[in-house]
Amino acid sequence: MTKFEIFNTQPKAFRLSDFDFELPEERIAQYPSDQRGEDRLMVVDRKKGTFSHHMFKDVVNFLKPSDCLVYNNTKVFPARLFASKDKTDSEVEVFLLRSLEDQIWEVLVKPARKVRIGNKLRFTDKIYADVIDNTISGGRVIRHNCSKATFMKYVMASGKSPLPPYIKRESEDMDKVRYQTVFAKELGAVAAPTAGLHFTQDLMEKIEKKGIKADAITLHIGLGTFRPVQVEDLRRHQMDSEFFKIPKKTAGDINATKQSGGRIVAVGTSTVRALESSLISGKDVNPKNTWTDKFIYPPYDFQVVDALVTNFHQPKSTLIMMICALGGHDLIMEAYAEAVKEKYNFFSYGDAMMII
């Protein structure tokens, strides 16, 4: 083998521009389907190199009794609040990102240029917060004046659903239900695990009746999921850290499935991040309660996940990079071109893809 041939056996070094594609504005779903689960499903078969068109309810036909379906049970909280700034009474949007301590939150504020350290943001006559610090990413740190329980009660009653930036409308009452999965349980996300939005209770019952294990993990999705990659060299991109938890039962079911030759079918990219971040040694999934900043892009050797249910993602996003790592760059980009041609709906409220 020549030096030239040896060189050509090395994996391709993918760059940001390799994950770009043209997406007409009208393909970005602004609303969910009339009924949960009544969406389209494209199935990408890696072995055959093909893709086929179905309805999402047909996903059960592509699952096997030996599979273990793993979903994210994080629950979105209404993170968008509005406050008046002291002295000027001007309105400020306060987007809660994460709780740092009992009374301290990392937030984004809009307009950011008018909110400085020392300002007081008043939510009600009795509830206010002091701006105590800036963050590296351009956010603020606030300390509210009441207990965490009191503050969260106010947030749940008065906050608005944190719709993604590509949904160009104000949140509506129905978003509090539809921008939430049927298995949402653990409060803490500011963005929904959107692949899970397609599942209904009836579908989950059909899956379980087929003998398929269904287990939960928790990964609280942050705004970093929408943050654009700004470097052409992907090795220089730093992912935001997100908290995740893998229960003992879930880890046990996954390991037993792997040992018996079954597939681990992940629902959503957030589930993939959690599972692929859970290995300590060997290939066993371990119960975890920690943070991950794992960035998955091709080439990547998946240790846990064998198949994936996901949505259609933004060009040049970390999410499409993960999809290409699992499905193969050329096949996935061809499938995306087909999805545009066949008028699939994209992003959070859009249609779904299954990679098998």
N, C-alpha and C positions, 0 to 999 in steps of 0.2 A: 504493500500500500504506500503510495507516494505521500509526501508532506501535504500536497494539495488535497488529496482524498481524505487524509486525517482531519485537516482543517474543516472540510465540508461536512464531517459527521457531527460537528458541534451544534447544539440547539441554536435556533435563530434568536438573536437578541431583539425582541420586540420593543418598539418605541411608541410614544403616545399617538403619533399620527396613524399607526397601524389600526387603531380602534375608532377611527372616524367614519361616519357615514352620513348621507343626506336624509333628513327626516322632515317631511312636510309638517307645518304647524298644525294642520287639521288632524293629524294622526295622534296628537297628544290628548289623551282623554281628560276632559274637564269634570266629568261626572261619572259615577259608577254605573254599571248596567242597572236596568229597572229592578231586577231581582238578583240577589247575591248568587253567584255561581253560574249565571247565564252568560258566560263569556266564552270566547273561543280558546282553543288549545292547539298549539303547534307541537308535534312530537318529533324530536330530532334523534334519529337512530345513528349512533356513532359507528357501529360495526358495518352497517349497510351504506352509510354516507348519504342518508335520505332524510326528508322531512315530510310529514303528512298533517292533514288538517282535520280537526275534531272540535267537539264542544267540551267545555271543562269537565262536565259530569262524566265524560268518558275516561277520565284519568284513572278510575278504578280498574279499567280493562288493561292498563299497562302496569299495574301492580301485581305482585305475586304473593301467595300465602307465606312464602319464606322471607319476605321483605320486612324491614323495620322502617316505618315512616317517622321521621323526626321533625317536629315543628317548633316554632318559637312562640311561647305563650306570654311574651311581653305585652303590656297594656299601655296604650298611648294616653297621656294625660293632657288636658286642655292648657297647653303651655303659653298661649298668647294672652297677655294681660295688657291693660291700659291704665296709665297713672298720670297724674298731673304733677308737673315739676314745681317745687317750691318757688315762691316769689313771682314767677311769670305765669303760673297756671297753664302753661302750654302742655298739650297732650304728648305723652311719650309711650311708645309701644315697648313693652318689656317681655322678651321671649325667654322663658326659663329653660336653661340647658341641663343643669344638674345641681343637686343639693350637695354642698361641700361639708356643711355641719348643720346642726339643728336649725339655726336661724340664718345661715349663710348660703347664698346661691350664686352660681356662675350664670350670667344672663347675656343676652344681646339686647341692645337698646336702639331705638330708631326715633328721631334722628340722633345718631351717635355723637355728632360734633357738639350737640347742645347739652350732653349729659357728662358731668365731670365729677371727680372725687369731691365729696363734701355735699353734693346735691342731695336733697330729700325728695323721694318719689312717693306721692300719696295715692293709695288705691281706694281707700274709703276714709271716712272721718276718724276711724279708729285704727286702721291698718296702713302703715307706711314703711318705707325702707330707706336706709342711708346707703349711698354709693361709697364704698370703702376702698375700691382698688380697680385698676385696669388689668386686662389680660393680654397675653402676647398676641392672641388672635383678633384683638380689637373689641372684645367684649368688656363687660364690667362685672365686678363682684359687689353684691348688695347684702345688707344685713337687715332683716325685717324685725319689727318690734314686738311680735307676738310669738306664741309657741308654734312649733312646726305643725301640730294638729290643727290649730286655728287657721294658720296660713293655708294649709292644704284644703281645708274645708272651703275657704274663700276661692281658691284656685278651681276646685272642682265645680263650684256653683257659677263662677263668673268668667272663667277662662274660655277661650275659643280654640277650636281644633287647630293644630299646627299643620295646616296643609302645605305640601311642598311648594317651592317657589315657581315651578312650571305650571301650577294650577292657577290660572289668572282670574280668580274670583274670590270673594269673601267666603269664609266658611259658613255653612248653614246648619240648621239643627240636625238634618239627616246625617251630616258628616260625623257626628258624635257616635253614631251607630255604624255607618258604613266604612269609616276610616278606622275600623277596629275589627280584629278577627273574632270568630265565634269562640276561640279558645283563649282569648285574652284574659290574663289573670294577674300577672305581676306588674304592678304600676311602676313606670319609670322611663318609657320611651317618648321621644319627641317626634318620631316618625314611625309609621306602621311597617311591620314586616309584610310587605304588600303581596307576596305570593300566597300568604295565608288568607288574604281577603276573599279568595274564591271559594274556600271550603265552607260547607253548610253542615248543620248537625245531621241531616239526612245522609249526606255523603260520607261523613265520618262513621255513621252506623253501618253503611254498606261496606266500607273499608274494613271495619272490625269484624263484620259477619263473614268476610272472605278469609278471616284468620290472620290478617296482617297486624303486626304489633304497631301501636301508635304511641309515641313517647314525646314528652316535652323537654325542651331546654329553655333557658331564659337568656336573651341578650338584649339589653336596653339600647336601642338604636338612637344615635345622636345626629346632629346636623352635619357631621362629617360625611355622612353618606351622600350628601348633595354637593360637597365641596369639590370644585374642579381640580383636576391634576394640572399643574402649571409647569411641569418640567418634561422635556422630551425623553430624557433618560429616566426610565421608570424606577431605577435603583435609588434615585434621589428623592422620591416621593415618600413622605411620612404620613401614615394613617393616624387618624384620631383614635385614642383609646376608648373602648366601650366595655362596660361591665357585663360579664356573663356568668351563668350558673348552670352546671350540669348535675342533676340529681343522681343519687346512687342507683335507683331503679333504671333510669334511662341508660346510664353507662353499662349496667349489667345486661340489659336487653340488646344494646348495640354490640357488645363483645360476644354475646352468645350467638347473635345473628351472623357476625363475621366468621366465627369459628365453625358454624354449620354450613357456610357457603352462601348465605343469603346476602341480599343487597341492603345497603343503608341508603334510603331515599330521603334526601333533605328537602324540606319545604323552605325555600328562600336562601338568599346569600348570607343573611345574618346567621342562620343555622349552620351553614358551611363554615363560617369563620369560627364559631364556637367549637364545633367538633374538631376542626383541623388544628385548633389551638389547645386541645385538651390532652394531647399525648405527652407523657413524661418519658417513657422508655418503651421500646418495642412499638406495637401497633394497637395496644389496648387503650380504650378511652377511659379516662379517669374522672371521677366526680370532682368538680372544680367550683370555685367561688372566687373569681378573680377578674382581671382586666386583660384585654387583648388589643394589640395594635397591628395584628397580622395583616399583611398585604399579599393577596394571592393573585398572581398574574403569570402568563405562560413564559417559559415552561415551568410547570409545577407538578410534582408527583403527589397525587391525593392519597392519603393514608387511611381515611375513614369513609368518605362519601363516594358512593358508586353511581348515583343517579340524582337528578335535581328537578324540582318544580320551581319555576321562577317567572318573573314578569319580563317584559321587554324594556331594556334600560337605555340610558342616555348615551349618546356618542362620547367617546373618550373618557368614560367614567370608570372608576375602580370596579364597578359592578359588572360591566360588560367584559372587562379584563378577566375577572374571575370566571365568567361564563365561557369565555374563549379558552381559558386554561383547562376547563373540564371537557368541553365539547370539541375542541380543536378550532384554531383561529379561522381557517378558511371555510370550514363547514358552517360555523356560527355566523360569520359575516355574510355567507351566501343565504343562510336562513333568514337573517335580518332583511336582506334585500327582498326576499320573497314575501316577508311579512309586510313590508311597505307596499309592495306591488298588490298584495291581496287585501290591503286596507285593514290590517290588524290595528287595534288601539294600543298605544304605548304608555309606559310608566305606571304610576301607582294605581290608577283606576282603570288600567288597560287590560289587555288579554294576557294569556299565559303561554309559557313554553315548558315542555318537559324534555329533558335530556336523558336518554337511556343508553 
